[in-house]
Amino acid sequence: MNDRVAREYSNYGDIAAGLRVFVEQLNEKNRGFDDYVSQIDAIDQQVTEFEAVVSMLDKRVALLEKKMQLAVVLPELFYYVELNYTSFFCFSGI
């Protein structure tokens, strides 16, 4: 009986040793992924900063577009008002 139990526990020891080797291999592979994870985190941080810059530039471009529209529209508006003002005084006899 003791021999049978000893063999059974010996088998458990072999299984535990095999599991230990397997876990060590998994830990080794996991350490290999740590480099990739840190690179992904760095890329994510750079993308976040890039998105902030793009957003700022988008707002700046929108502001410049509005300024350009005003630069084009206002002279035409002043010219239109000036023509109507002159026409009003010329035709009204004032």
N, CA, C and O atoms as CSV, one atom per row, in Angstrom:
chain,resi,resn,atom,element,x,y,z
A,1,MET,N,N,0.829,-1.193,0.000
A,1,MET,CA,C,0.000,0.000,0.000
A,1,MET,C,C,0.868,1.249,0.000
A,1,MET,O,O,0.605,2.193,-0.745
A,2,ASN,N,N,1.912,1.257,0.842
A,2,ASN,CA,C,2.784,2.418,0.887
A,2,ASN,C,C,3.524,2.624,-0.431
A,2,ASN,O,O,3.763,3.761,-0.840
A,3,ASP,N,N,3.889,1.517,-1.104
A,3,ASP,CA,C,4.564,1.646,-2.400
A,3,ASP,C,C,3.630,2.275,-3.439
A,3,ASP,O,O,4.051,3.118,-4.231
A,4,ARG,N,N,2.377,1.862,-3.428
A,4,ARG,CA,C,1.400,2.417,-4.380
A,4,ARG,C,C,1.190,3.899,-4.125
A,4,ARG,O,O,1.160,4.680,-5.076
A,5,VAL,N,N,1.046,4.305,-2.897
A,5,VAL,CA,C,0.869,5.716,-2.540
A,5,VAL,C,C,2.124,6.502,-2.884
A,5,VAL,O,O,2.041,7.638,-3.352
A,6,ALA,N,N,3.281,5.905,-2.656
A,6,ALA,CA,C,4.543,6.579,-2.985
A,6,ALA,C,C,4.645,6.812,-4.488
A,6,ALA,O,O,5.065,7.885,-4.920
A,7,ARG,N,N,4.260,5.806,-5.296
A,7,ARG,CA,C,4.290,5.981,-6.760
A,7,ARG,C,C,3.298,7.057,-7.196
A,7,ARG,O,O,3.592,7.858,-8.083
A,8,GLU,N,N,2.132,7.073,-6.572
A,8,GLU,CA,C,1.112,8.072,-6.915
A,8,GLU,C,C,1.615,9.480,-6.605
A,8,GLU,O,O,1.470,10.394,-7.416
A,9,TYR,N,N,2.205,9.643,-5.427
A,9,TYR,CA,C,2.732,10.961,-5.073
A,9,TYR,C,C,3.938,11.323,-5.931
A,9,TYR,O,O,4.177,12.500,-6.203
A,10,SER,N,N,4.690,10.330,-6.353
A,10,SER,CA,C,5.808,10.576,-7.259
A,10,SER,C,C,5.280,11.100,-8.592
A,10,SER,O,O,5.862,12.007,-9.185
A,11,ASN,N,N,4.176,10.523,-9.055
A,11,ASN,CA,C,3.550,11.009,-10.295
A,11,ASN,C,C,3.071,12.453,-10.129
A,11,ASN,O,O,3.207,13.267,-11.043
A,12,TYR,N,N,2.519,12.760,-8.980
A,12,TYR,CA,C,2.094,14.145,-8.725
A,12,TYR,C,C,3.293,15.088,-8.744
A,12,TYR,O,O,3.195,16.218,-9.224
A,13,GLY,N,N,4.413,14.626,-8.226
A,13,GLY,CA,C,5.635,15.434,-8.248
A,13,GLY,C,C,6.098,15.690,-9.665
A,13,GLY,O,O,6.528,16.797,-9.991
A,14,ASP,N,N,6.013,14.663,-10.521
A,14,ASP,CA,C,6.387,14.832,-11.927
A,14,ASP,C,C,5.453,15.827,-12.615
A,14,ASP,O,O,5.894,16.677,-13.389
A,15,ILE,N,N,4.174,15.712,-12.325
A,15,ILE,CA,C,3.197,16.650,-12.908
A,15,ILE,C,C,3.482,18.068,-12.435
A,15,ILE,O,O,3.442,19.009,-13.227
A,16,ALA,N,N,3.769,18.223,-11.149
A,16,ALA,CA,C,4.064,19.555,-10.608
A,16,ALA,C,C,5.331,20.123,-11.234
A,16,ALA,O,O,5.392,21.319,-11.519
A,17,ALA,N,N,6.343,19.288,-11.452
A,17,ALA,CA,C,7.584,19.757,-12.086
A,17,ALA,C,C,7.305,20.196,-13.518
A,17,ALA,O,O,7.826,21.213,-13.975
A,18,GLY,N,N,6.481,19.424,-14.226
A,18,GLY,CA,C,6.114,19.805,-15.596
A,18,GLY,C,C,5.341,21.110,-15.624
A,18,GLY,O,O,5.558,21.952,-16.495
A,19,LEU,N,N,4.441,21.274,-14.667
A,19,LEU,CA,C,3.685,22.530,-14.591
A,19,LEU,C,C,4.602,23.710,-14.274
A,19,LEU,O,O,4.412,24.811,-14.792
A,20,ARG,N,N,5.604,23.468,-13.413
A,20,ARG,CA,C,6.541,24.536,-13.068
A,20,ARG,C,C,7.306,24.990,-14.312
A,20,ARG,O,O,7.484,26.187,-14.536
A,21,VAL,N,N,7.756,24.029,-15.118
A,21,VAL,CA,C,8.468,24.360,-16.358
A,21,VAL,C,C,7.538,25.132,-17.296
A,21,VAL,O,O,7.948,26.116,-17.912
A,22,PHE,N,N,6.302,24.690,-17.400
A,22,PHE,CA,C,5.332,25.358,-18.267
A,22,PHE,C,C,5.092,26.794,-17.815
A,22,PHE,O,O,5.052,27.705,-18.642
A,23,VAL,N,N,4.932,27.000,-16.520
A,23,VAL,CA,C,4.706,28.346,-15.981
A,23,VAL,C,C,5.930,29.224,-16.217
A,23,VAL,O,O,5.789,30.406,-16.532
A,24,GLU,N,N,7.124,28.663,-16.069
A,24,GLU,CA,C,8.343,29.436,-16.336
A,24,GLU,C,C,8.402,29.859,-17.798
A,24,GLU,O,O,8.798,30.985,-18.098
A,25,GLN,N,N,8.014,28.973,-18.710
A,25,GLN,CA,C,7.991,29.312,-20.134
A,25,GLN,C,C,6.969,30.414,-20.414
A,25,GLN,O,O,7.231,31.332,-21.190
A,26,LEU,N,N,5.812,30.312,-19.779
A,26,LEU,CA,C,4.798,31.362,-19.958
A,26,LEU,C,C,5.290,32.703,-19.428
A,26,LEU,O,O,5.067,33.739,-20.056
A,27,ASN,N,N,5.956,32.690,-18.279
A,27,ASN,CA,C,6.501,33.935,-17.727
A,27,ASN,C,C,7.547,34.536,-18.655
A,27,ASN,O,O,7.610,35.754,-18.821
A,28,GLU,N,N,8.367,33.683,-19.259
A,28,GLU,CA,C,9.385,34.161,-20.206
A,28,GLU,C,C,8.711,34.833,-21.411
A,28,GLU,O,O,9.129,35.907,-21.844
A,29,LYS,N,N,7.677,34.198,-21.939
A,29,LYS,CA,C,6.946,34.783,-23.068
A,29,LYS,C,C,6.269,36.087,-22.657
A,29,LYS,O,O,6.231,37.045,-23.429
A,30,ASN,N,N,5.743,36.115,-21.455
A,30,ASN,CA,C,5.078,37.321,-20.963
A,30,ASN,C,C,6.069,38.478,-20.872
A,30,ASN,O,O,5.732,39.611,-21.216
A,31,ARG,N,N,7.290,38.198,-20.409
A,31,ARG,CA,C,8.311,39.254,-20.343
A,31,ARG,C,C,8.644,39.767,-21.740
A,31,ARG,O,O,8.958,40.945,-21.910
A,32,GLY,N,N,8.577,38.894,-22.737
A,32,GLY,CA,C,8.806,39.311,-24.117
A,32,GLY,C,C,7.725,40.271,-24.601
A,32,GLY,O,O,7.997,41.153,-25.416
A,33,PHE,N,N,6.507,40.106,-24.107
A,33,PHE,CA,C,5.410,40.989,-24.507
A,33,PHE,C,C,5.462,42.336,-23.797
A,33,PHE,O,O,4.870,43.307,-24.269
A,34,ASP,N,N,6.158,42.406,-22.678
A,34,ASP,CA,C,6.240,43.671,-21.938
A,34,ASP,C,C,6.829,44.783,-22.799
A,34,ASP,O,O,6.391,45.931,-22.718
A,35,ASP,N,N,7.827,44.446,-23.629
A,35,ASP,CA,C,8.411,45.451,-24.519
A,35,ASP,C,C,7.369,45.971,-25.504
A,35,ASP,O,O,7.274,47.173,-25.752
A,36,TYR,N,N,6.590,45.045,-26.060
A,36,TYR,CA,C,5.561,45.448,-27.015
A,36,TYR,C,C,4.472,46.287,-26.348
A,36,TYR,O,O,3.981,47.256,-26.929
A,37,VAL,N,N,4.107,45.917,-25.154
A,37,VAL,CA,C,3.079,46.669,-24.427
A,37,VAL,C,C,3.567,48.082,-24.136
A,37,VAL,O,O,2.803,49.038,-24.269
A,38,SER,N,N,4.823,48.226,-23.745
A,38,SER,CA,C,5.347,49.572,-23.478
A,38,SER,C,C,5.420,50.382,-24.768
A,38,SER,O,O,5.178,51.589,-24.748
A,39,GLN,N,N,5.750,49.740,-25.891
A,39,GLN,CA,C,5.760,50.447,-27.176
A,39,GLN,C,C,4.352,50.886,-27.567
A,39,GLN,O,O,4.162,51.990,-28.077
A,40,ILE,N,N,3.376,50.031,-27.332
A,40,ILE,CA,C,1.986,50.381,-27.643
A,40,ILE,C,C,1.530,51.546,-26.774
A,40,ILE,O,O,0.843,52.446,-27.257
A,41,ASP,N,N,1.903,51.538,-25.505
A,41,ASP,CA,C,1.550,52.652,-24.616
A,41,ASP,C,C,2.178,53.954,-25.099
A,41,ASP,O,O,1.532,55.002,-25.073
A,42,ALA,N,N,3.440,53.894,-25.542
A,42,ALA,CA,C,4.113,55.096,-26.046
A,42,ALA,C,C,3.427,55.601,-27.312
A,42,ALA,O,O,3.234,56.807,-27.474
A,43,ILE,N,N,3.061,54.698,-28.200
A,43,ILE,CA,C,2.362,55.091,-29.431
A,43,ILE,C,C,1.010,55.698,-29.098
A,43,ILE,O,O,0.611,56.691,-29.707
A,44,ASP,N,N,0.304,55.119,-28.147
A,44,ASP,CA,C,-0.992,55.652,-27.727
A,44,ASP,C,C,-0.841,57.070,-27.190
A,44,ASP,O,O,-1.661,57.938,-27.489
A,45,GLN,N,N,0.192,57.307,-26.405
A,45,GLN,CA,C,0.441,58.651,-25.870
A,45,GLN,C,C,0.741,59.632,-27.003
A,45,GLN,O,O,0.247,60.759,-26.995
A,46,GLN,N,N,1.547,59.208,-27.973
A,46,GLN,CA,C,1.869,60.071,-29.108
A,46,GLN,C,C,0.624,60.379,-29.935
A,46,GLN,O,O,0.451,61.507,-30.395
A,47,VAL,N,N,-0.236,59.395,-30.125
A,47,VAL,CA,C,-1.476,59.610,-30.884
A,47,VAL,C,C,-2.372,60.606,-30.154
A,47,VAL,O,O,-2.987,61.464,-30.786
A,48,THR,N,N,-2.448,60.497,-28.836
A,48,THR,CA,C,-3.254,61.434,-28.049
A,48,THR,C,C,-2.724,62.855,-28.209
A,48,THR,O,O,-3.501,63.792,-28.389
A,49,GLU,N,N,-1.402,63.016,-28.146
A,49,GLU,CA,C,-0.809,64.342,-28.321
A,49,GLU,C,C,-1.040,64.848,-29.742
A,49,GLU,O,O,-1.325,66.028,-29.943
A,50,PHE,N,N,-0.919,63.958,-30.729
A,50,PHE,CA,C,-1.136,64.333,-32.122
A,50,PHE,C,C,-2.577,64.782,-32.346
A,50,PHE,O,O,-2.820,65.759,-33.055
A,51,GLU,N,N,-3.530,64.075,-31.748
A,51,GLU,CA,C,-4.938,64.462,-31.872
A,51,GLU,C,C,-5.178,65.834,-31.268
A,51,GLU,O,O,-5.973,66.607,-31.802
A,52,ALA,N,N,-4.511,66.155,-30.168
A,52,ALA,CA,C,-4.658,67.475,-29.554
A,52,ALA,C,C,-4.118,68.554,-30.484
A,52,ALA,O,O,-4.727,69.615,-30.621
A,53,VAL,N,N,-2.982,68.294,-31.122
A,53,VAL,CA,C,-2.403,69.264,-32.057
A,53,VAL,C,C,-3.314,69.439,-33.267
A,53,VAL,O,O,-3.531,70.560,-33.726
A,54,VAL,N,N,-3.844,68.337,-33.782
A,54,VAL,CA,C,-4.746,68.410,-34.938
A,54,VAL,C,C,-5.994,69.204,-34.586
A,54,VAL,O,O,-6.463,70.007,-35.392
A,55,SER,N,N,-6.532,68.993,-33.405
A,55,SER,CA,C,-7.712,69.739,-32.967
A,55,SER,C,C,-7.409,71.230,-32.877
A,55,SER,O,O,-8.215,72.058,-33.301
A,56,MET,N,N,-6.251,71.569,-32.326
A,56,MET,CA,C,-5.860,72.971,-32.218
A,56,MET,C,C,-5.691,73.588,-33.611
A,56,MET,O,O,-6.138,74.709,-33.854
A,57,LEU,N,N,-5.046,72.855,-34.520
A,57,LEU,CA,C,-4.862,73.358,-35.881
A,57,LEU,C,C,-6.196,73.492,-36.605
A,57,LEU,O,O,-6.387,74.429,-37.380
A,58,ASP,N,N,-7.113,72.572,-36.363
A,58,ASP,CA,C,-8.433,72.643,-36.985
A,58,ASP,C,C,-9.168,73.905,-36.543
A,58,ASP,O,O,-9.800,74.580,-37.356
A,59,LYS,N,N,-9.082,74.217,-35.262
A,59,LYS,CA,C,-9.715,75.442,-34.763
A,59,LYS,C,C,-9.059,76.671,-35.372
A,59,LYS,O,O,-9.743,77.635,-35.717
A,60,ARG,N,N,-7.732,76.642,-35.507
A,60,ARG,CA,C,-7.004,77.779,-36.087
A,60,ARG,C,C,-7.391,77.966,-37.555
A,60,ARG,O,O,-7.590,79.093,-38.008
A,61,VAL,N,N,-7.497,76.869,-38.289
A,61,VAL,CA,C,-7.889,76.948,-39.699
A,61,VAL,C,C,-9.308,77.490,-39.827
A,61,VAL,O,O,-9.579,78.300,-40.713
A,62,ALA,N,N,-10.210,77.059,-38.964
A,62,ALA,CA,C,-11.585,77.569,-39.000
A,62,ALA,C,C,-11.602,79.070,-38.745
A,62,ALA,O,O,-12.345,79.801,-39.401
A,63,LEU,N,N,-10.794,79.536,-37.802
A,63,LEU,CA,C,-10.709,80.969,-37.524
A,63,LEU,C,C,-10.156,81.728,-38.728
A,63,LEU,O,O,-10.671,82.788,-39.083
A,64,LEU,N,N,-9.113,81.192,-39.354
A,64,LEU,CA,C,-8.543,81.843,-40.537
A,64,LEU,C,C,-9.534,81.846,-41.702
A,64,LEU,O,O,-9.588,82.812,-42.463
A,65,GLU,N,N,-10.311,80.784,-41.845
A,65,GLU,CA,C,-11.332,80.758,-42.898
A,65,GLU,C,C,-12.367,81.849,-42.672
A,65,GLU,O,O,-12.783,82.513,-43.620
A,66,LYS,N,N,-12.783,82.039,-41.434
A,66,LYS,CA,C,-13.747,83.103,-41.136
A,66,LYS,C,C,-13.149,84.469,-41.430
A,66,LYS,O,O,-13.829,85.343,-41.969
A,67,LYS,N,N,-11.878,84.660,-41.078
A,67,LYS,CA,C,-11.225,85.940,-41.358
A,67,LYS,C,C,-11.134,86.180,-42.861
A,67,LYS,O,O,-11.334,87.302,-43.327
A,68,MET,N,N,-10.831,85.125,-43.623
A,68,MET,CA,C,-10.753,85.275,-45.075
A,68,MET,C,C,-12.126,85.594,-45.659
A,68,MET,O,O,-12.238,86.422,-46.563
A,69,GLN,N,N,-13.160,84.951,-45.153
A,69,GLN,CA,C,-14.504,85.246,-45.638
A,69,GLN,C,C,-14.860,86.698,-45.359
A,69,GLN,O,O,-15.442,87.373,-46.209
A,70,LEU,N,N,-14.512,87.177,-44.175
A,70,LEU,CA,C,-14.782,88.578,-43.855
A,70,LEU,C,C,-13.962,89.505,-44.734
A,70,LEU,O,O,-14.452,90.553,-45.154
A,71,ALA,N,N,-12.721,89.134,-45.018
A,71,ALA,CA,C,-11.866,89.971,-45.858
A,71,ALA,C,C,-12.417,90.059,-47.272
A,71,ALA,O,O,-12.238,91.076,-47.942
A,72,VAL,N,N,-13.077,89.019,-47.730
A,72,VAL,CA,C,-13.660,89.028,-49.070
A,72,VAL,C,C,-15.020,89.701,-49.055
A,72,VAL,O,O,-15.322,90.478,-49.961
A,73,VAL,N,N,-15.839,89.433,-48.070
A,73,VAL,CA,C,-17.211,89.933,-48.032
A,73,VAL,C,C,-17.263,91.402,-47.646
A,73,VAL,O,O,-18.027,92.157,-48.247
A,74,LEU,N,N,-16.491,91.829,-46.683
A,74,LEU,CA,C,-16.584,93.213,-46.207
A,74,LEU,C,C,-16.252,94.245,-47.283
A,74,LEU,O,O,-16.996,95.218,-47.412
A,75,PRO,N,N,-15.181,94.091,-48.065
A,75,PRO,CA,C,-14.962,95.089,-49.124
A,75,PRO,C,C,-16.118,95.152,-50.111
A,75,PRO,O,O,-16.501,96.236,-50.552
A,76,GLU,N,N,-16.680,93.989,-50.464
A,76,GLU,CA,C,-17.834,93.991,-51.364
A,76,GLU,C,C,-19.016,94.686,-50.707
A,76,GLU,O,O,-19.750,95.417,-51.372
A,77,LEU,N,N,-19.207,94.470,-49.424
A,77,LEU,CA,C,-20.300,95.103,-48.701
A,77,LEU,C,C,-20.101,96.614,-48.659
A,77,LEU,O,O,-21.041,97.369,-48.904
A,78,PHE,N,N,-18.884,97.060,-48.350
A,78,PHE,CA,C,-18.616,98.495,-48.328
A,78,PHE,C,C,-18.799,99.110,-49.713
A,78,PHE,O,O,-19.318,100.219,-49.833
A,79,TYR,N,N,-18.380,98.403,-50.752
A,79,TYR,CA,C,-18.546,98.901,-52.109
A,79,TYR,C,C,-20.031,99.011,-52.445
A,79,TYR,O,O,-20.451,99.995,-53.052
A,80,TYR,N,N,-20.827,98.021,-52.060
A,80,TYR,CA,C,-22.262,98.029,-52.303
A,80,TYR,C,C,-22.918,99.184,-51.556
A,80,TYR,O,O,-23.753,99.889,-52.123
A,81,VAL,N,N,-22.556,99.386,-50.304
A,81,VAL,CA,C,-23.132,100.478,-49.516
A,81,VAL,C,C,-22.726,101.815,-50.109
A,81,VAL,O,O,-23.538,102.737,-50.178
A,82,GLU,N,N,-21.474,101.927,-50.537
A,82,GLU,CA,C,-20.998,103.188,-51.113
A,82,GLU,C,C,-21.736,103.499,-52.405
A,82,GLU,O,O,-22.109,104.648,-52.641
A,83,LEU,N,N,-21.952,102.495,-53.245
A,83,LEU,CA,C,-22.689,102.717,-54.490
A,83,LEU,C,C,-24.119,103.140,-54.204
A,83,LEU,O,O,-24.615,104.076,-54.831
A,84,ASN,N,N,-24.779,102.490,-53.295
A,84,ASN,CA,C,-26.154,102.835,-52.963
A,84,ASN,C,C,-26.222,104.216,-52.326
A,84,ASN,O,O,-27.154,104.974,-52.593
A,85,TYR,N,N,-25.252,104.549,-51.493
A,85,TYR,CA,C,-25.222,105.857,-50.849
A,85,TYR,C,C,-25.046,106.950,-51.903
A,85,TYR,O,O,-25.738,107.967,-51.868
A,86,THR,N,N,-24.114,106.737,-52.843
A,86,THR,CA,C,-23.885,107.717,-53.909
A,86,THR,C,C,-25.108,107.807,-54.809
A,86,THR,O,O,-25.525,108.901,-55.189
A,87,SER,N,N,-25.677,106.671,-55.147
A,87,SER,CA,C,-26.860,106.668,-56.009
A,87,SER,C,C,-28.016,107.380,-55.331
A,87,SER,O,O,-28.766,108.106,-55.984
A,88,PHE,N,N,-28.165,107.184,-54.050
A,88,PHE,CA,C,-29.251,107.818,-53.323
A,88,PHE,C,C,-29.122,109.336,-53.409
A,88,PHE,O,O,-30.098,110.037,-53.680
A,89,PHE,N,N,-27.914,109.834,-53.177
A,89,PHE,CA,C,-27.736,111.284,-53.201
A,89,PHE,C,C,-27.774,111.840,-54.612
A,89,PHE,O,O,-28.218,112.970,-54.815
A,90,CYS,N,N,-27.316,111.067,-55.595
A,90,CYS,CA,C,-27.330,111.562,-56.967
A,90,CYS,C,C,-28.752,111.633,-57.507
A,90,CYS,O,O,-29.105,112.596,-58.187
A,91,PHE,N,N,-29.555,110.650,-57.222
A,91,PHE,CA,C,-30.888,110.601,-57.786
A,91,PHE,C,C,-31.915,111.333,-56.944
A,91,PHE,O,O,-32.995,111.657,-57.440
A,92,SER,N,N,-31.613,111.596,-55.706
A,92,SER,CA,C,-32.585,112.284,-54.869
A,92,SER,C,C,-32.406,113.791,-54.940
A,92,SER,O,O,-33.229,114.539,-54.413
A,93,GLY,N,N,-31.339,114.244,-55.586
A,93,GLY,CA,C,-31.130,115.672,-55.707
A,93,GLY,C,C,-30.540,116.288,-54.462
A,93,GLY,O,O,-30.565,117.511,-54.320
A,94,ILE,N,N,-30.019,115.503,-53.571
A,94,ILE,CA,C,-29.444,116.049,-52.341
A,94,ILE,C,C,-28.029,116.443,-52.571
A,94,ILE,O,O,-27.366,116.927,-51.653
